[in-house]
């Protein structure tokens, strides 16, 4: 009998009857390791009702207590991060070092919202009129929800629920059905940290659960990370039902290399950013734009590094790149190699020939590298989400910028150069949400916010950081006049936060 991965409702694991299930695999072996029961609309309704009830008391919990609970959760994650990383590796396939990096970046958001008392401060103006004061406060929305992808099953939910909970909301998470166990692990750590029952809930599922979340009248806001077509649908459906929505979509991240760049640094960065996590990152570099002579300088350096990469099971310490999430996705990514060859691109490294000894049934695809890619090719147009890296050659900086301007995605971009003037000009004029200068994956720290432009974001709020705080709260302005206060009596006790 396969292990059944349940929901989390009201502070405990919750199995509910269903006639629909999904399979969870170990991508390194191809073995089916568990089943996950898909929530019906009734189960979603139950989770929302529990969260709605919990909100009535959680919204009034002091900022001091919320911060203590989140700090205790941070300590729980820190102590057990190796366990969490192993869960990620077994269900997603990424190597352990990458999984630990994912946990660490999620921890940064938890640490950021431990400062909720500072983040939720309003403003005060005395005597806006005679004996009249005016001040602003921010208040929680109520029940909010997150719908998260398979590629960062721990980190991306941590971009959402710690921020929402710190602001006084309750949360319903619908994680990816491909690797759902890490969310349950975190739910148990939240409970151990002292989070009251019903403040954080998980419903496992597929489209039926998502549709009910988007339609449910008691869910006030929805956060989403995934592909652009789904992000657009999430945004349109959620807003049509009166919800706030932040929907982060797909990406086609470019790395522009000018001829004056440090080519050794650029080659290291390109290989790391293109093939880390087998390319299954929304911030992966998938296109290298080589300006002028940069292409001839980079190609041999890229090949040298690619041929040294160690591809294998994520649980083995020697592995630098693991398998893809499913066999179907592996085959889809490999099909782009076929289409690239048909379209006339030059295949320099062919990862389809990779053989991982003892893991013939795993979902492995080795690093693939194409040169002479043109913008009209599917290799360039589509978000492949795998270890297929393209080089586009252009003659000048303006030509590289025109490529970026025409691209419908605008998530992240990197420029490699030793020219400070060129870098300053680039960061000023490029129309992309996250920019790296000699940094290939410019994921912001937790005290900034993550998000793209154009078709990489639907809605006007990025996730975490100060924009996350504002997304999960709404403002209220009070104008007040009071008579002289009455005497309250003597109290020699030291004032305390309660």
C-alpha positions in Angstrom: 0.0 0.0 0.0 1.3 3.4 -1.0 1.4 6.2 1.6 -1.5 8.6 1.3 -0.6 12.2 1.7 -3.5 14.0 3.4 -4.8 17.6 3.8 -4.1 19.7 6.9 -7.2 21.3 8.4 -7.8 22.7 11.8 -4.2 22.0 13.0 -4.1 18.3 12.1 -3.7 15.9 9.2 -7.1 15.3 7.6 -7.9 12.4 5.3 -11.1 13.0 3.4 -13.0 10.7 1.1 -12.3 11.2 -2.6 -12.4 9.2 -5.7 -9.6 11.1 -7.4 -5.9 10.7 -6.6 -2.6 11.8 -7.9 0.7 9.9 -8.0 3.9 11.2 -6.4 7.2 9.9 -7.8 10.8 9.8 -6.9 12.2 11.4 -10.1 15.6 9.8 -9.7 14.2 6.3 -9.8 10.9 6.7 -11.6 9.3 4.9 -8.6 5.8 5.8 -7.5 6.2 6.6 -3.8 2.9 8.0 -2.6 -0.6 9.0 -3.5 -2.3 12.3 -2.8 -6.0 12.6 -2.5 -7.5 15.5 -4.5 -9.8 17.7 -2.5 -13.4 18.1 -3.6 -15.1 21.5 -3.4 -16.6 20.3 -0.1 -13.2 19.8 1.4 -12.1 23.3 0.3 -15.3 24.7 1.9 -14.4 22.9 5.1 -10.9 24.3 5.2 -12.1 27.8 4.5 -14.8 27.6 7.2 -12.2 26.5 9.7 -9.9 29.4 8.6 -12.8 31.8 8.8 -13.5 30.8 12.4 -9.9 31.0 13.4 -9.6 34.5 11.9 -12.1 35.9 14.4 -9.6 35.4 17.2 -6.3 35.4 15.3 -6.8 38.9 14.0 -6.9 40.2 17.6 -3.7 38.3 18.7 -1.1 40.9 19.6 1.8 41.7 17.3 4.2 40.6 20.0 2.7 37.1 20.2 2.5 36.7 16.4 6.2 37.6 16.2 7.1 35.1 18.9 5.2 32.3 17.1 6.9 33.1 13.8 10.3 33.3 15.5 9.7 29.9 17.0 8.7 28.6 13.6 12.0 30.0 12.2 13.8 28.1 14.9 12.0 24.9 14.1 12.9 25.2 10.4 16.5 26.0 11.2 16.8 22.9 13.4 15.2 20.6 10.9 16.2 22.0 7.6 18.2 18.9 6.6 15.0 16.8 7.0 13.0 19.3 4.9 15.7 19.4 2.2 15.6 15.6 1.9 11.8 15.6 1.5 12.3 18.2 -1.3 14.9 16.1 -3.0 13.0 12.8 -2.8 9.8 14.3 -4.4 11.2 17.1 -6.7 14.6 15.6 -7.6 16.8 18.6 -7.0 20.2 18.0 -5.4 20.4 18.3 -1.6 22.6 21.4 -1.7 20.0 23.1 -3.9 17.2 22.0 -1.6 19.0 23.5 1.4 19.4 26.7 -0.5 15.7 26.8 -1.2 15.0 26.3 2.5 17.4 29.1 3.4 15.7 31.6 1.1 12.4 30.7 2.6 13.8 31.2 6.0 14.8 34.8 5.0 11.1 35.6 4.5 10.1 34.2 7.9 12.9 36.2 9.5 11.7 39.3 7.7 8.1 39.0 9.0 9.3 38.4 12.6 9.6 42.2 12.4 5.8 42.5 11.9 5.4 45.1 14.6 7.7 47.5 12.7 6.2 46.5 9.3 2.6 47.2 10.3 3.1 50.6 11.8 0.8 53.3 10.5 1.2 57.1 10.5 -0.1 59.8 12.9 -0.8 63.5 12.3 -1.6 65.7 15.4 -4.0 68.7 15.1 -5.0 68.3 11.5 -7.7 70.6 12.8 -8.2 72.2 16.2 -8.1 69.3 18.7 -8.5 66.8 15.8 -6.0 64.1 15.1 -5.7 61.8 12.1 -3.9 58.5 11.8 -3.7 55.4 9.6 -3.7 51.7 10.4 -3.4 48.6 8.3 -5.7 45.6 9.0 -5.8 42.0 7.9 -8.1 40.9 5.0 -9.5 37.6 6.5 -9.0 34.2 4.9 -6.4 34.3 2.1 -5.1 31.5 -0.2 -2.0 30.5 -2.0 -1.6 28.3 -5.1 2.0 27.2 -5.5 4.1 25.4 -8.1 6.2 22.2 -8.0 9.6 23.7 -8.6 10.0 25.3 -5.1 7.5 23.4 -2.9 8.9 24.9 0.4 10.2 28.3 -0.6 7.4 29.7 -2.7 4.7 28.9 -0.1 7.0 30.6 2.5 6.8 33.7 0.3 3.1 33.8 1.1 1.8 32.3 4.3 4.3 33.7 6.9 3.6 37.2 5.5 -0.2 36.7 5.5 -0.2 35.2 9.0 2.0 37.9 10.4 -0.5 40.5 9.2 -3.3 38.7 11.1 -4.9 36.7 8.2 -5.6 33.0 8.1 -4.3 30.9 5.2 -5.4 28.1 2.9 -2.6 26.6 0.8 -3.1 24.5 -2.3 0.4 23.2 -3.0 1.5 21.3 -6.1 0.2 17.8 -6.2 3.5 16.6 -7.6 5.6 17.2 -4.4 3.1 18.0 -1.6 4.9 16.5 1.5 7.1 19.5 2.3 4.0 21.7 3.0 2.7 19.2 5.5 6.1 19.0 7.2 6.0 22.8 7.6 2.4 22.7 8.9 3.5 20.4 11.7 6.4 22.8 12.5 4.0 25.7 12.6 1.8 23.8 15.1 4.8 23.0 17.2 5.7 26.7 17.2 2.4 27.5 18.8 0.3 28.6 15.9 -3.4 28.2 16.8 -5.5 25.6 15.0 -7.1 26.7 11.8 -4.8 29.7 11.1 -2.9 27.6 8.5 -4.6 24.9 6.4 -3.6 22.8 3.4 -5.9 21.3 0.7 -4.3 18.9 -1.7 -5.7 18.9 -5.2 -6.0 19.9 -8.8 -8.2 22.1 -10.9 -11.3 21.4 -8.8 -9.7 22.7 -5.7 -8.2 25.8 -7.5 -11.6 26.7 -9.1 -13.3 26.5 -5.7 -10.6 28.7 -4.1 -11.1 31.3 -6.8 -14.9 31.3 -6.5 -15.2 31.0 -2.7 -16.9 34.1 -1.3 -15.0 34.0 2.0 -11.5 34.0 0.5 -10.4 37.6 0.2 -7.1 37.3 -1.7 -5.2 34.7 -3.8 -1.5 34.5 -4.4 -0.2 32.3 -7.3 3.1 31.3 -8.9 3.1 29.3 -12.1 2.9 29.5 -15.9 1.7 32.6 -17.7 -1.5 31.1 -19.2 -2.6 29.8 -15.8 -1.6 33.0 -14.1 -3.7 35.0 -16.5 -6.7 32.7 -15.8 -6.1 32.9 -12.1 -6.1 36.7 -12.2 -9.1 37.1 -14.4 -11.2 34.5 -12.4 -10.1 35.7 -9.0 -10.7 39.4 -9.7 -14.1 38.6 -11.3 -15.1 37.2 -7.9 -14.0 40.3 -6.1 -10.6 39.1 -4.8 -7.2 40.7 -4.6 -4.9 38.6 -6.8 -1.1 38.5 -7.3 -0.4 36.0 -10.1 3.2 35.5 -11.1 3.6 34.0 -14.5 6.3 32.5 -16.7 9.7 33.8 -17.7 12.3 33.7 -20.4 15.3 35.2 -18.6 18.1 36.7 -20.7 21.7 37.1 -19.8 23.4 39.8 -21.9 27.2 39.5 -22.1 29.1 42.5 -23.5 32.6 41.9 -25.1 34.4 43.7 -22.2 32.9 41.3 -19.5 35.0 38.9 -17.4 34.4 35.8 -19.6 35.4 33.3 -16.9 32.9 34.9 -14.5 30.2 35.0 -17.2 30.7 31.3 -18.2 30.5 30.2 -14.5 27.4 32.3 -14.0 25.7 31.1 -17.2 26.2 27.4 -16.5 25.2 27.8 -12.9 22.0 29.7 -13.7 21.0 27.7 -16.7 21.4 24.2 -15.3 20.8 24.6 -11.5 17.8 22.6 -10.5 17.8 21.1 -14.0 16.5 24.5 -15.3 13.2 24.1 -13.4 13.4 27.7 -12.0 11.4 30.7 -13.0 14.6 32.7 -12.5 16.8 30.3 -14.6 18.8 31.9 -17.4 17.6 30.3 -20.6 19.0 32.7 -23.2 22.5 34.1 -23.4 22.7 37.1 -25.6 26.3 37.3 -26.8 27.1 40.8 -28.1 29.8 41.1 -30.7 32.9 38.9 -30.0 31.5 37.6 -26.7 30.0 34.5 -28.3 33.3 33.2 -29.7 34.9 33.8 -26.3 32.1 32.1 -24.3 31.3 29.0 -26.3 34.4 27.0 -25.5 34.3 28.0 -21.9 30.6 26.9 -21.6 31.4 23.6 -23.2 34.3 23.0 -20.8 32.1 23.6 -17.8 29.1 21.6 -19.1 31.2 18.5 -19.7 32.3 18.5 -16.1 28.8 18.7 -14.6 27.9 15.6 -12.6 24.3 14.6 -13.2 22.7 12.0 -10.8 20.3 11.4 -8.0 19.8 14.4 -5.8 20.5 12.4 -2.7 24.1 11.7 -3.8 26.6 14.3 -2.5 28.5 14.2 -5.8 25.5 15.2 -7.9 25.3 18.8 -9.1 22.1 18.4 -11.2 19.2 16.0 -10.7 16.3 14.7 -12.8 13.2 16.6 -14.0 10.0 16.3 -12.1 8.1 13.8 -14.2 8.7 11.6 -17.2 6.1 13.5 -19.3 7.9 16.8 -18.5 11.3 15.3 -19.3 10.0 14.2 -22.7 8.5 17.6 -23.3 11.8 19.3 -22.6 13.7 16.9 -24.8 11.2 17.6 -27.7 12.6 21.1 -27.8 16.0 19.7 -28.7 14.4 18.0 -31.7 12.6 21.2 -32.7 15.8 23.3 -32.4 17.6 21.0 -34.7 14.7 21.1 -37.2 14.7 24.9 -37.1 18.4 25.1 -37.9 20.0 25.9 -34.5 23.4 24.4 -33.8 23.4 21.8 -31.1 26.7 22.0 -29.2 25.9 19.7 -26.2 23.2 17.0 -26.4 22.0 15.9 -23.1 19.6 13.3 -24.5 22.4 10.8 -24.6 23.0 11.0 -20.9 23.1 7.7 -19.0 22.9 7.6 -15.2 24.1 4.2 -14.1 21.6 2.3 -12.0 18.9 4.9 -12.7 17.7 4.1 -16.2 14.0 4.7 -15.2 14.8 8.1 -13.7 13.6 11.3 -15.4 17.0 12.5 -16.4 18.0 14.8 -19.2 21.6 16.1 -19.5 22.6 19.7 -20.1 21.8 20.8 -23.7 23.4 23.8 -25.3 22.4 25.5 -28.6 24.2 28.2 -30.5 22.9 30.3 -33.4 19.4 30.4 -32.0 17.1 32.9 -33.7 14.1 34.8 -32.1 11.5 33.1 -34.3 12.5 29.6 -33.0 10.4 27.8 -30.4 13.7 27.4 -28.5 13.7 31.1 -28.0 10.0 31.9 -27.8 8.8 29.2 -25.3 9.4 28.8 -21.6 11.0 25.4 -21.7 11.6 24.9 -18.0 14.4 22.4 -18.3 18.2 22.2 -19.0 18.1 23.6 -22.5 20.2 26.7 -22.9 20.3 28.9 -26.0 22.8 31.4 -27.3 21.6 34.3 -29.5 24.2 36.3 -31.2 23.8 40.1 -31.8 26.1 42.7 -33.1 25.5 45.5 -30.6 24.0 46.6 -27.3 21.0 48.3 -28.9 20.2 45.0 -30.8 20.3 43.1 -27.5 18.0 45.7 -25.9 15.6 45.4 -28.7 15.4 41.6 -28.1 14.4 42.3 -24.5 11.9 45.0 -25.5 10.0 42.6 -27.9 10.0 39.6 -25.5 6.6 39.2 -23.8 8.2 38.0 -20.5 9.9 40.4 -18.2 10.8 38.4 -15.0 14.5 38.7 -14.6 17.5 39.8 -16.6 21.3 39.9 -16.1 24.0 42.1 -17.7 27.6 41.1 -17.6 30.1 43.9 -18.2 33.0 45.7 -16.6 31.7 49.1 -17.9 30.0 50.9 -15.1 28.4 53.4 -17.5 26.8 50.6 -19.6 25.6 48.9 -16.4 23.9 52.1 -15.1 22.3 52.8 -18.5 21.0 49.2 -18.6 19.5 49.1 -15.2 17.7 52.4 -15.9 16.2 51.6 -19.3 15.5 47.8 -19.2 11.8 47.0 -18.8 12.1 44.0 -16.5 11.1 43.5 -12.8 14.4 42.1 -11.4 17.8 43.1 -12.7 21.2 41.6 -12.1 24.5 43.3 -12.8 27.2 40.6 -13.0 24.7 38.5 -11.0 22.9 35.8 -13.0 19.8 35.1 -10.8 18.8 38.4 -9.2 16.2 37.1 -6.7 15.7 39.9 -4.2 16.3 39.6 -0.5 13.2 39.2 1.7 13.1 42.9 2.6 12.6 43.8 -1.1 9.9 42.1 -3.2 9.9 39.5 -5.9 8.1 39.9 -9.2 8.3 40.6 -12.9 6.7 42.9 -15.5 4.7 42.3 -18.7 3.3 38.8 -18.9 5.4 37.6 -16.0 3.0 39.3 -13.5 -0.8 39.8 -13.4 -1.8 42.2 -10.7 0.0 45.1 -9.2 1.7 43.5 -6.2 4.9 41.6 -6.0 5.4 38.9 -3.3 6.9 39.2 0.1 8.8 42.3 1.3 6.8 45.5 1.8 4.6 44.8 -1.2 3.6 41.6 0.4 2.7 43.3 3.7 0.4 45.8 1.7 -1.1 43.0 -0.3 -2.3 41.1 2.8 -3.6 44.2 4.6 -5.9 47.1 3.8 -5.6 50.7 5.0 -7.9 52.6 7.2 -7.7 56.3 8.2 -9.2 57.6 11.4 -10.0 61.2 12.2 -10.7 61.7 15.9 -11.5 64.3 18.6 -11.5 63.4 22.3 -12.4 65.3 25.5 -9.8 65.5 28.2 -8.9 62.1 29.6 -10.2 61.1 33.0 -7.7 60.1 35.7 -7.1 56.4 35.6 -5.5 55.8 39.0 -2.0 54.7 40.1 -0.3 51.7 38.6 3.4 51.2 39.5 3.8 48.1 37.3 6.2 48.2 34.3 4.2 48.4 31.1 4.1 45.1 29.2 3.1 43.8 25.8 0.4 41.2 26.1 
